């Protein structure tokens, strides 16, 4: 049973509205936090700021950093399950199609990286390949692998053995990227981001504990898809209450207890528990209160167009904060930067709201889908 390959249960996977809204919230959180960081041109010595800006930056980090991307990664794994399972129910294998889909995502990611070096799409394209073999594994075996990945085995190994970790090359790459953001032209930024961005991103994934956490979250989303946990079925809400209780307790403990020398190991885990606290609380509110679902459901289109949103935030954010644009990296403190993030969100919201009147998907989502099934029938 442990090694028996997973087979579809043959149950229709209808659209999960709560997942779309969670994606929207994750995108909003990502834009806000990227804005506080001046889109990877972090600078507290600004000409327009407040004395409380450093504390506000710290709070933004606690609430948003490492949490929004985690929600995004979890839902990426969920989407993979839905696509794979729907194809399998029609007697079609999804593996080669998904491989091609990740190659396309890598291409999109490299273009986006030229705009903003903090791109996550390239990492998703690389780690996403692991979903192909994971899709065939039995649920018990996949659950064990997921648990191992989410306890941060690399960080635990270095903590126990004391093996050194040298990130000097990583910080040197970030230094060159930051200098280009501050002083370079648009094309100098684009070239510098392309030259050093992928190395810096993957290096930071190792530094921040994401090298195992990202695939772990992908797999967790896949497992939740198999369990149909995002549907209001059976005892699912009871399970979500347990998840909320455990994740909230772990999150509060992580905030209250100094991590000290264990920070490199426990901080990514704490980010994960806070992410699960957000997700479980939102799912429970969604299914328990109709008014909440109706109100929040209005931003579902924003989550369905997450890739387009991601590209737009890179375009707007780089123009607002980098030297070739408005140069706000040297001007705006954390509060003003957050307000810039709010402006970016509102502009994208109204642009995509207008697009959604006549289109089911965002422009990049539609292009990605067409290229994914190029030369074949989608059905």
C-alpha positions in Angstrom: 0.0 0.0 0.0 2.9 2.4 0.8 4.4 2.0 -2.7 1.2 1.5 -4.7 0.9 4.0 -7.4 -1.9 6.6 -7.0 -4.9 6.3 -9.2 -7.7 8.9 -9.7 -10.8 8.4 -7.6 -12.9 9.5 -10.6 -14.6 12.3 -8.7 -15.2 15.6 -10.7 -12.9 18.5 -9.7 -15.1 21.6 -9.8 -13.6 25.0 -9.6 -12.6 25.9 -6.1 -13.6 29.5 -5.5 -11.9 29.8 -2.1 -8.6 28.9 -3.7 -8.9 31.7 -6.2 -9.5 34.2 -3.5 -6.6 32.8 -1.5 -4.4 33.4 -4.5 -5.7 36.9 -4.8 -4.8 37.5 -1.1 -1.3 36.0 -1.6 -0.7 38.3 -4.7 -1.8 41.3 -2.7 0.5 40.4 0.2 3.4 39.8 -2.1 3.0 43.2 -3.8 2.8 44.9 -0.4 5.9 43.2 1.0 7.9 43.7 -2.2 7.0 47.4 -2.0 8.4 47.7 1.6 11.6 46.2 0.2 11.6 48.7 -2.7 11.6 45.6 -4.9 14.9 44.3 -3.6 16.5 47.7 -3.2 16.1 47.8 0.6 17.1 51.2 2.0 16.1 52.7 5.3 18.1 55.9 4.8 15.4 57.8 2.8 14.5 61.4 2.4 10.8 61.0 3.2 10.0 58.7 6.1 8.9 58.4 9.7 10.6 57.3 12.9 8.3 54.3 13.1 9.2 53.0 9.6 11.8 50.4 10.9 9.2 49.0 13.3 6.6 49.0 10.5 9.0 47.2 8.2 9.6 44.6 11.0 5.8 44.0 11.4 5.3 43.7 7.6 8.0 41.0 7.6 6.4 39.1 10.5 2.9 39.2 8.8 3.9 38.8 5.2 7.4 37.7 4.5 7.7 34.0 3.8 3.9 33.5 4.3 2.4 34.8 1.1 4.7 32.9 -1.2 4.0 29.7 0.9 0.2 30.1 0.2 1.0 30.6 -3.4 3.2 27.4 -3.5 0.5 25.4 -1.7 -2.1 26.4 -4.3 0.4 25.6 -7.1 0.4 22.0 -5.9 -3.4 22.0 -5.6 -3.7 23.3 -9.2 -1.3 20.5 -10.4 -3.5 17.9 -8.8 -6.7 19.2 -10.4 -5.2 19.4 -13.9 -3.6 16.0 -13.6 -6.6 14.3 -12.1 -9.0 15.8 -14.7 -6.8 14.6 -17.5 -6.4 11.2 -16.0 -10.1 10.8 -15.7 -10.3 11.2 -19.4 -7.6 8.6 -19.9 -4.9 11.1 -20.8 -1.5 11.3 -19.2 -0.5 14.8 -18.0 3.2 14.3 -17.3 4.6 15.4 -20.7 2.1 18.2 -20.9 3.1 19.4 -17.5 6.8 19.2 -18.4 6.1 21.4 -21.4 4.1 23.7 -19.1 7.1 24.1 -16.8 9.4 24.9 -19.7 7.0 27.6 -20.7 6.8 28.9 -17.1 10.6 29.0 -17.1 10.5 31.2 -20.2 7.9 33.5 -18.6 9.9 33.6 -15.5 13.1 34.7 -17.2 11.3 37.6 -18.9 9.8 38.6 -15.6 13.3 38.3 -13.9 14.6 40.9 -16.3 12.0 43.3 -14.8 12.5 42.2 -11.2 15.2 39.9 -9.9 13.0 38.6 -7.1 11.0 36.5 -9.6 9.5 33.3 -8.2 8.3 31.7 -11.4 11.7 30.3 -12.4 12.0 28.5 -9.1 8.5 27.2 -9.4 9.3 25.9 -12.9 12.4 24.1 -11.6 10.9 22.6 -8.4 7.6 22.0 -10.2 9.3 19.2 -12.2 9.3 17.2 -8.9 5.5 17.2 -9.1 5.6 14.8 -12.1 7.0 11.8 -10.2 5.1 12.9 -7.0 1.8 12.5 -8.9 2.4 8.8 -9.2 3.3 8.1 -5.6 0.9 6.6 -3.1 -0.6 9.1 -0.7 1.1 7.6 2.4 4.5 7.6 0.8 4.0 11.1 -0.5 2.9 12.3 3.0 6.1 10.9 4.5 8.2 12.7 1.9 6.3 15.9 2.4 6.8 15.8 6.2 10.5 15.3 5.7 10.8 18.3 3.4 8.8 20.6 5.7 10.9 19.9 8.8 13.7 21.7 7.0 16.2 18.8 6.7 19.1 20.9 5.2 18.9 23.4 8.0 18.6 20.7 10.6 21.6 18.9 9.2 23.8 22.1 9.4 22.5 22.8 12.9 23.4 19.3 14.2 26.7 18.9 12.4 27.9 22.5 12.5 28.9 22.3 8.9 29.7 25.8 7.6 27.6 27.6 5.0 29.2 30.2 2.8 26.9 32.7 1.2 29.5 35.3 0.3 28.9 34.7 -3.4 25.2 35.2 -3.0 25.6 38.6 -1.2 28.1 39.7 -3.9 25.5 38.9 -6.6 22.8 40.8 -4.7 25.2 43.8 -4.4 25.6 44.0 -8.1 21.9 43.7 -8.7 21.1 46.3 -6.1 23.6 48.7 -7.6 21.9 48.3 -11.0 18.5 49.0 -9.5 19.8 52.2 -8.0 21.9 53.6 -10.7 21.4 51.6 -13.9 19.3 52.2 -17.0 16.4 49.9 -17.8 18.6 47.8 -20.1 21.4 47.6 -17.5 18.9 46.4 -15.0 17.4 43.9 -17.4 20.8 42.5 -18.3 22.1 42.4 -14.6 18.9 40.7 -13.4 19.2 38.1 -16.1 22.9 37.6 -15.5 22.7 37.2 -11.7 19.0 36.8 -10.9 18.6 33.0 -11.2 21.8 32.3 -9.2 20.7 34.8 -6.6 17.1 33.5 -6.4 18.1 29.8 -6.1 20.9 30.8 -3.6 18.4 32.7 -1.5 16.1 29.7 -1.6 18.9 27.6 0.0 19.7 30.4 2.5 16.1 31.0 3.6 15.2 27.3 3.8 13.0 27.3 0.7 14.9 24.7 -1.3 13.0 22.0 0.5 10.0 24.0 1.6 8.8 24.9 -1.9 8.6 21.3 -3.1 7.2 20.4 0.3 4.4 22.9 -0.1 3.8 21.7 -3.7 3.4 18.2 -2.4 1.2 19.3 0.5 -1.1 21.1 -2.0 -1.2 17.9 -4.1 -2.1 15.9 -1.0 -4.9 18.3 -0.1 -6.2 18.0 -3.6 -6.4 14.2 -3.2 -8.2 14.6 0.1 -10.5 17.2 -1.5 -9.9 19.3 1.6 -10.8 22.6 0.0 -14.3 21.4 -0.7 -17.0 21.6 2.1 -17.5 17.9 2.2 -17.7 15.3 5.1 -15.6 16.3 8.1 -13.4 18.7 6.2 -14.3 21.7 8.3 -13.4 19.8 11.4 -10.0 19.0 9.9 -9.5 22.7 9.2 -10.4 23.6 12.8 -7.7 21.2 13.9 -5.2 22.7 11.5 -6.1 26.2 12.7 -5.7 25.3 16.4 -2.3 23.6 15.9 -0.9 26.2 13.4 -2.1 29.1 15.6 -0.5 27.6 18.7 2.8 27.0 16.9 2.7 30.5 15.3 2.1 32.2 18.7 4.9 30.2 20.3 7.3 31.1 17.5 6.5 34.8 18.1 6.8 34.6 21.8 9.9 32.4 22.2 13.3 33.7 21.0 14.6 31.3 18.4 18.3 32.1 19.1 20.7 29.7 17.4 17.8 27.7 16.1 16.5 30.5 13.9 17.9 29.2 10.7 16.0 25.9 11.2 12.8 27.1 13.0 12.1 30.4 11.1 11.0 28.7 7.9 8.9 26.3 9.9 7.3 29.2 11.7 6.6 30.9 8.3 4.9 27.7 7.3 2.7 27.5 10.4 1.6 31.1 10.0 0.7 30.4 6.4 -1.4 27.4 7.4 -3.0 29.6 10.1 -4.0 32.1 7.5 -5.3 29.5 5.1 -7.3 27.5 7.6 -8.9 30.6 9.2 -9.8 31.9 5.7 -11.3 28.5 4.6 -13.4 28.3 7.8 -14.7 31.8 7.5 -15.5 31.2 3.8 -17.6 28.1 4.5 -19.2 29.2 7.8 -20.3 32.7 6.8 -22.1 33.3 3.5 -21.7 37.0 3.7 -17.9 36.7 4.0 -17.7 34.4 1.0 -19.9 36.7 -1.1 -17.8 39.7 -0.2 -14.4 38.2 -0.6 -15.5 36.3 -3.7 -15.5 39.6 -5.6 -11.7 39.5 -5.8 -11.6 35.9 -7.1 -10.8 37.1 -10.6 -7.7 38.8 -9.2 -6.4 35.4 -8.1 -7.3 33.7 -11.4 -5.0 36.2 -13.1 -2.1 35.7 -10.7 0.6 35.4 -13.4 -0.5 38.6 -15.1 -0.6 40.3 -11.7 2.9 39.1 -11.0 4.2 40.5 -14.2 2.4 43.8 -13.7 3.7 44.2 -10.2 7.3 43.7 -11.5 6.7 46.3 -14.3 5.1 48.9 -12.0 7.3 48.2 -9.0 10.5 48.5 -10.9 9.4 51.8 -12.5 8.3 53.3 -9.2 11.3 52.2 -7.1 14.3 51.8 -9.5 16.7 54.5 -10.6 15.7 54.4 -14.3 12.1 55.3 -13.2 10.9 57.4 -10.3 13.7 56.3 -8.0 11.6 56.0 -4.9 14.1 53.6 -3.4 15.9 56.6 -2.1 12.8 58.6 -1.2 10.1 56.6 0.4 10.1 55.0 3.9 8.1 52.0 4.8 4.7 53.7 5.2 5.0 55.6 1.9 6.3 52.4 0.2 3.3 50.5 1.5 1.1 53.2 0.0 2.9 52.8 -3.3 2.1 49.1 -3.1 -1.6 49.9 -2.5 -1.6 52.1 -5.6 -0.1 49.2 -7.6 -2.8 46.9 -6.3 -5.6 49.3 -7.1 -4.3 50.0 -10.6 -3.9 46.3 -11.4 -7.3 45.6 -9.8 -9.2 48.0 -12.1 -7.2 47.0 -15.2 -7.9 43.3 -14.7 -11.5 43.9 -13.6 -12.1 45.5 -17.0 -10.3 42.6 -18.7 -12.4 40.1 -16.7 -15.7 41.5 -18.1 -14.9 39.8 -21.4 -12.3 37.2 -20.6 -12.4 34.2 -18.3 -8.6 34.2 -17.8 -5.9 36.9 -17.6 -3.9 37.6 -20.8 -0.8 35.7 -19.7 -2.9 32.9 -18.3 -4.7 32.5 -21.6 -1.4 32.6 -23.5 0.1 30.0 -21.2 -2.9 27.7 -21.6 -2.8 28.0 -25.4 0.9 27.3 -25.5 0.5 24.4 -23.1 -2.0 22.6 -25.4 -0.5 23.8 -28.6 -1.3 21.4 -31.4 -3.8 19.4 -29.4 -7.3 19.6 -28.0 -7.6 21.0 -24.5 -10.5 18.7 -23.7 
